[in-house]
Each structure stands twice: as structure tokens, then as C-alpha cells.
Amino acid sequence: MFDFVSFIPRAVVQGIPLLLGSTGETLTEKSGNLNLGIPGIMYVGAISGVIGAFFYEQAAGGDMNGFLAVAIPMLCTLLGSLLMGLLYCFLTVTLRANQNVTGLAMTTFGVGFGNFFGGSLIKLSGSAVPAIILTNTSGYFSASLPFASKLGAFGRLFLSYGFLGYLAVIIALAASYVLRRTRVGLHLRAVGESPATADAAGISVTRYKYAATCIGSMIAGLGGLYYIMDYTSGIWSSDAFGDRGWLAIALVIFTIWRPNIGVLASFLFGGLYILHMYIPSGMNLAVKELYKMLPYVVTVIVLIVVSMRRSRDSQPPASLGLSYFREER
């Protein structure tokens, strides 16, 4: 029989990086910026946190402070992903470079940046395997509530996750509230729909684009940190992310630009991503590859359905991917 008690927690853990990445990208796209550099930003966020954790572990030895073990990697991650967001905004908002080309270039840069510094740390640590192992720091990130194991299936399904998992859900729900219920969210959506109209109404288009993209980048960077510190138990290796950054971008389309829907959708994607591990397929590798296609097939189907509905609420921002030239207003 299918073991749901074992499957669902793994699907949730698999989906949390996607949730953080998609929430960050949704905020970015609501401002009209199409940031295809999210995979690279998640990569930079992860390696920045790894660098901070590595040097803190080396300095502290066996006497680590729990608060610093969590705070230092998180601050490094936020700083690294913030710098990537600022770089993207400088190129696309200030210099008005093509957003698609810039995003793809930043993904390539981010992966190369992470692999370079990750490889450097591996040499510096003198590890016998091509990986950085930060199990001490990981223990603080993945620690669950002490009584979760005593509550049986309920504890495993709802209380067995690290604090970043719950923080990801809170961030997604808070982002949804801000976008739909606040003046700031209204201004941001106005910038994404018609920057010329927003500018004429006295809304600073540049400020909102910078703020939304940088905050979105920092949220996405936390997804990279979670993947390393919780999902892989503190083990960094080159090219370990796979296509999760691209799945996060696909999830934005799947959720029709609504972070609150992204909470359940990310867990669904996480389950589809690992479904091939739970469905028996014997030695037939072709069947396993078909199962791995499920997240992308579902995204394509949703995209087709959304396009056929032609509902305004389910469409992307009207100015998405377009640079704003104020002199043409």
C-alpha cells in the first residue's frame, strides 16, 4: 500500500524551497519584472549561507551558539540574494536591459558563482569527498518540536519540520495579504499592470520595482538555504539543485500569481517531483522518467486552461517583461 504518512512529509520538505522561490518570483513579477534569474539567485543564496556557516563552524569548533548558528547563515543568504536582486534591477530597471537575457545570464552566473566558491571551500576544508558537510549547523535548522515524535502520524505530518518550513508558509500568506489587502500591494499591482498610469498617479515605478525584486530575491534565496540546511542535512555539492529553480518559476504560473495558492501547490509539486520513488516501476527506467515529467506536464495543462479561460484575474501583469521608458508616457 502507498505510505502516505511517509510520503507527505517528504513532499512538504521537497516543496518548501519551491514555495520560497515561487513566492519571491510572484512578488517580482507583480512589479512587472520577469526574473528568470531565480535559479541562480537561489544558488547564490545557498552558497552564501554555506560560506557563513562554514566559517562559523571553523571558528566555534565544538562550542556553537544556537542563535549564531542560525543567524549567520541566514544573514549571509539574505545579503547574497539581495546583491543579486540589486544587480538585476540595475541592469533591467536603471539600464533597461532585456529582462529575459538578463535573467538567463544571472542564472548562469549564479550557478558558476556557487560552484566556484563551493569548490574552493571543499579544498579549504580538505574533505576527502567533493562536498561540504555542515551537519552541526543543519541540526539547528532541521530541529523540530520536541514532542512531535510522541504524537504519531499527526506529529509527523504537521509538526516534524524545521522553522524555515513554517516561516515559508507565513511569508507566502503575508505576501498574499499585502498584495490583495494593502495600499502597498495595490500600488505594486498598478506598477505591474500599467507603469505609465501608476507614474502619472504619483507612484514611484522605480522604487516599487527595486523593492519588490530585491525582497523577492531574498525570499527566493532562503529557499536555497533551506534546501541545503534542511533537505540535504547540511551537505553541499556542485550542481546539487537540479531544476528546482525552474520549477519555482513554473509554480508561479501554476498558482496564477497568488502566493496563498502556492502553499498547497508547492507541496503538490514536491509530491509529483518524488512520486517516482514511491510508485513501483521495477527496472523500467523509461517509466520513472515519465513520472519525473509530471510537474511540467501539469504546468503545461494549467497554462492551457488559464489561457482558454481568458479571465483577467488569472493572467500575468500586463507589463510583465517590458522595460518602462518614462519619456514615452
Solvent accessible surface area in square Angstrom, and as a share of the most:
residue,aa,sasa,rsa
1,M,242,1.08
2,F,69,0.29
3,D,75,0.39
4,F,123,0.51
5,V,50,0.28
6,S,29,0.19
7,F,25,0.10
8,I,67,0.34
9,P,16,0.10
10,R,98,0.36
11,A,6,0.05
12,V,18,0.10
13,V,30,0.17
14,Q,3,0.01
15,G,0,0.00
16,I,2,0.01
17,P,2,0.01
18,L,1,0.00
19,L,0,0.00
20,L,2,0.01
21,G,0,0.00
22,S,5,0.03
23,T,2,0.01
24,G,0,0.00
25,E,0,0.00
26,T,2,0.01
27,L,19,0.09
28,T,0,0.00
29,E,5,0.02
30,K,30,0.13
31,S,0,0.00
32,G,0,0.00
33,N,1,0.00
34,L,39,0.19
35,N,0,0.00
36,L,32,0.16
37,G,0,0.00
38,I,0,0.00
39,P,14,0.09
40,G,0,0.00
41,I,0,0.00
42,M,0,0.00
43,Y,7,0.03
44,V,6,0.03
45,G,0,0.00
46,A,0,0.00
47,I,0,0.00
48,S,14,0.09
49,G,0,0.00
50,V,0,0.00
51,I,45,0.23
52,G,8,0.07
53,A,1,0.01
54,F,9,0.04
55,F,102,0.43
56,Y,29,0.11
57,E,26,0.12
58,Q,119,0.53
59,A,90,0.70
60,A,25,0.19
61,G,41,0.40
62,G,86,0.83
63,D,124,0.64
64,M,28,0.13
65,N,77,0.39
66,G,27,0.26
67,F,154,0.64
68,L,74,0.37
69,A,0,0.00
70,V,30,0.17
71,A,21,0.16
72,I,50,0.25
73,P,1,0.00
74,M,32,0.14
75,L,117,0.58
76,C,41,0.24
77,T,0,0.00
78,L,50,0.25
79,L,103,0.51
80,G,11,0.11
81,S,0,0.00
82,L,50,0.25
83,L,103,0.51
84,M,9,0.04
85,G,0,0.00
86,L,70,0.35
87,L,75,0.37
88,Y,0,0.00
89,C,0,0.00
90,F,99,0.41
91,L,53,0.26
92,T,2,0.01
93,V,22,0.13
94,T,70,0.41
95,L,102,0.51
96,R,86,0.31
97,A,35,0.27
98,N,89,0.46
99,Q,5,0.02
100,N,67,0.34
101,V,101,0.58
102,T,10,0.06
103,G,0,0.00
104,L,88,0.44
105,A,57,0.44
106,M,5,0.02
107,T,14,0.08
108,T,100,0.58
109,F,106,0.44
110,G,0,0.00
111,V,44,0.25
112,G,40,0.38
113,F,61,0.25
114,G,0,0.00
115,N,39,0.20
116,F,135,0.56
117,F,74,0.31
118,G,0,0.00
119,G,24,0.23
120,S,47,0.30
121,L,10,0.05
122,I,24,0.12
123,K,172,0.73
124,L,119,0.59
125,S,49,0.32
126,G,62,0.60
127,S,42,0.27
128,A,112,0.87
129,V,75,0.43
130,P,108,0.68
131,A,12,0.09
132,I,4,0.02
133,I,92,0.47
134,L,3,0.02
135,T,75,0.44
136,N,85,0.44
137,T,0,0.00
138,S,5,0.03
139,G,40,0.38
140,Y,86,0.33
141,F,2,0.01
142,S,44,0.28
143,A,62,0.48
144,S,52,0.33
145,L,77,0.38
146,P,117,0.74
147,F,100,0.41
148,A,6,0.04
149,S,98,0.63
150,K,165,0.70
151,L,80,0.40
152,G,41,0.40
153,A,50,0.39
154,F,114,0.48
155,G,1,0.01
156,R,115,0.42
157,L,42,0.21
158,F,115,0.48
159,L,34,0.17
160,S,44,0.28
161,Y,18,0.07
162,G,1,0.01
163,F,76,0.32
164,L,2,0.01
165,G,3,0.03
166,Y,77,0.29
167,L,55,0.27
168,A,1,0.01
169,V,39,0.23
170,I,107,0.54
171,I,33,0.17
172,A,0,0.00
173,L,94,0.47
174,A,50,0.39
175,A,8,0.06
176,S,11,0.07
177,Y,133,0.51
178,V,56,0.32
179,L,2,0.01
180,R,124,0.45
181,R,183,0.67
182,T,43,0.25
183,R,173,0.63
184,V,87,0.50
185,G,0,0.00
186,L,95,0.47
187,H,42,0.19
188,L,12,0.06
189,R,64,0.23
190,A,33,0.26
191,V,0,0.00
192,G,0,0.00
193,E,69,0.31
194,S,44,0.28
195,P,17,0.11
196,A,35,0.27
197,T,89,0.52
198,A,3,0.02
199,D,17,0.09
200,A,73,0.57
201,A,78,0.60
202,G,70,0.67
203,I,21,0.11
204,S,42,0.27
205,V,9,0.05
206,T,74,0.43
207,R,172,0.63
208,Y,40,0.15
209,K,6,0.03
210,Y,52,0.20
211,A,46,0.36
212,A,8,0.06
213,T,0,0.00
214,C,10,0.06
215,I,85,0.43
216,G,0,0.00
217,S,0,0.00
218,M,46,0.21
219,I,17,0.08
220,A,0,0.00
221,G,0,0.00
222,L,10,0.05
223,G,0,0.00
224,G,0,0.00
225,L,0,0.00
226,Y,1,0.00
227,Y,11,0.04
228,I,0,0.00
229,M,0,0.00
230,D,22,0.11
231,Y,60,0.23
232,T,31,0.18
233,S,59,0.38
234,G,0,0.00
235,I,73,0.37
236,W,1,0.00
237,S,38,0.25
238,S,53,0.34
239,D,96,0.50
240,A,29,0.22
241,F,9,0.04
242,G,62,0.60
243,D,48,0.25
244,R,23,0.08
245,G,4,0.03
246,W,97,0.34
247,L,0,0.00
248,A,0,0.00
249,I,19,0.09
250,A,17,0.13
251,L,0,0.00
252,V,1,0.00
253,I,46,0.24
254,F,35,0.15
255,T,3,0.01
256,I,28,0.14
257,W,17,0.06
258,R,70,0.26
259,P,7,0.04
260,N,68,0.35
261,I,67,0.34
262,G,2,0.02
263,V,17,0.10
264,L,137,0.68
265,A,5,0.04
266,S,0,0.00
267,F,42,0.17
268,L,87,0.43
269,F,0,0.00
270,G,0,0.00
271,G,5,0.05
272,L,25,0.12
273,Y,44,0.17
274,I,3,0.02
275,L,32,0.16
276,H,28,0.12
277,M,99,0.44
278,Y,48,0.18
279,I,48,0.24
280,P,126,0.79
281,S,22,0.14
282,G,60,0.58
283,M,179,0.80
284,N,77,0.40
285,L,124,0.62
286,A,67,0.52
287,V,46,0.26
288,K,56,0.24
289,E,94,0.42
290,L,108,0.54
291,Y,54,0.21
292,K,85,0.36
293,M,96,0.43
294,L,52,0.26
295,P,0,0.00
296,Y,80,0.30
297,V,61,0.35
298,V,36,0.21
299,T,13,0.08
300,V,83,0.48
301,I,95,0.48
302,V,32,0.18
303,L,81,0.40
304,I,94,0.48
305,V,74,0.43
306,V,12,0.07
307,S,56,0.36
308,M,146,0.65
309,R,148,0.54
310,R,200,0.73
311,S,34,0.22
312,R,125,0.46
313,D,93,0.48
314,S,1,0.01
315,Q,57,0.25
316,P,48,0.30
317,P,7,0.05
318,A,68,0.53
319,S,10,0.06
320,L,38,0.19
321,G,22,0.22
322,L,113,0.56
323,S,34,0.22
324,Y,39,0.15
325,F,76,0.32
326,R,143,0.52
327,E,126,0.56
328,E,133,0.60
329,R,145,0.53
